């Protein structure tokens, strides 16, 4: 029986080192963004980000304010991708209704909702501070 550290991993990415690992990881990330593009909510958030990210540099008075404004938008998109991943994994298991599947999907949706509230709160506070 082979020792665990010498056993061939199921994922070939684990064998890669250095720039090869980074290159392949970037490819997997690009594939994830393309997969996310098929989700309507993610596309809407990307279109909002096209407007909000440059605006964060104009609205923020220092690097920290810019980081919070831009970060709230990026975090929302990241949580949306995670929610889509949860939904895809649950759907792969099977189409039948199950209480745990519903719970996982509901919790993913709640995470997106909380991220959206945070993002809107940050932006409304920044706009209020700028206008008053």
C-alpha positions in Angstrom: 0.0 0.0 0.0 1.5 3.4 -1.0 2.1 6.0 1.6 -0.4 8.9 1.4 2.2 11.5 0.4 3.5 9.4 -2.5 0.1 8.4 -3.8 -1.0 9.9 -7.1 -3.5 12.7 -6.4 -6.8 12.6 -8.2 -6.3 16.2 -9.3 -3.3 16.7 -11.6 -3.2 20.4 -10.5 -1.7 19.2 -7.3 1.4 17.9 -9.1 2.1 21.2 -10.8 4.7 23.7 -9.3 5.7 27.3 -9.9 4.5 29.2 -12.9 2.8 26.2 -14.4 0.5 25.9 -11.4 -0.2 29.6 -11.5 -0.9 29.5 -15.2 -3.3 26.6 -14.9 -5.0 28.1 -11.9 -5.6 31.3 -13.9 -7.2 29.2 -16.6 -9.5 27.5 -14.1 -10.5 31.0 -12.8 -11.2 32.2 -16.3 -13.4 29.2 -16.9 -15.2 30.0 -13.6 -15.9 33.5 -14.7 -17.2 32.3 -18.1 -19.5 29.9 -16.2 -20.6 32.7 -14.0 -21.5 34.8 -17.0 -24.3 32.4 -17.8 -26.0 33.5 -14.5 -28.2 36.6 -15.0 -27.5 38.0 -11.5 -23.8 37.8 -12.1 -24.1 39.6 -15.4 -26.1 42.4 -13.8 -23.5 42.7 -11.1 -20.7 42.9 -13.7 -22.5 45.7 -15.5 -23.0 47.5 -12.2 -19.3 47.0 -11.5 -18.3 48.5 -14.8 -19.9 51.7 -13.6 -19.2 51.5 -9.8 -15.5 50.5 -9.8 -14.3 53.6 -11.7 -16.7 55.7 -9.6 -15.1 54.4 -6.5 -11.8 56.1 -7.5 -13.6 59.4 -8.0 -15.8 59.1 -4.8 -13.1 57.8 -2.4 -11.0 60.4 -0.8 -8.1 58.1 0.1 -7.0 54.5 -0.7 -9.0 53.1 2.1 -12.3 54.5 1.0 -11.6 53.4 -2.6 -10.8 49.9 -1.3 -14.0 49.7 0.7 -16.2 51.0 -2.1 -14.5 48.7 -4.8 -14.2 45.8 -2.3 -17.9 45.8 -1.5 -18.7 45.5 -5.3 -16.0 42.7 -5.8 -17.2 40.9 -2.7 -20.8 40.9 -3.9 -19.7 39.3 -7.2 -17.5 36.7 -5.4 -20.4 35.7 -3.2 -22.7 35.5 -6.2 -20.2 33.1 -7.9 -20.1 31.0 -4.7 -23.9 30.9 -4.6 -24.0 29.7 -8.2 -21.4 27.1 -7.4 -23.5 25.8 -4.4 -26.6 25.7 -6.7 -24.6 23.8 -9.4 -23.3 21.3 -6.9 -26.7 20.7 -5.4 -28.3 20.3 -8.9 -25.6 17.8 -9.9 -26.7 15.6 -7.0 -30.2 15.3 -8.3 -33.3 17.2 -9.3 -35.5 15.8 -6.6 -36.5 18.1 -3.7 -34.7 17.6 -0.4 -34.8 19.7 2.7 -31.0 19.9 3.0 -30.7 20.9 -0.7 -33.2 23.7 -0.1 -31.4 24.8 3.0 -28.1 25.0 1.2 -29.6 27.0 -1.7 -31.4 29.3 0.7 -28.3 30.0 2.7 -26.4 30.8 -0.5 -29.1 33.1 -1.5 -29.1 34.8 2.0 -25.3 35.3 1.6 -25.8 37.1 -1.7 -28.6 39.2 0.0 -26.4 40.2 2.9 -23.6 41.1 0.5 -26.0 43.2 -1.5 -27.2 45.0 1.6 -23.5 45.6 2.6 -22.6 46.9 -0.8 -25.6 49.2 -1.0 -25.1 50.5 2.5 -21.4 51.3 1.8 -22.3 53.1 -1.4 -25.3 55.0 0.0 -23.2 56.1 3.0 -20.4 57.3 0.7 -22.8 59.2 -1.6 -24.6 60.7 1.4 -21.2 61.8 2.8 -20.2 63.3 -0.6 -23.5 65.1 -1.1 -23.9 66.5 2.4 
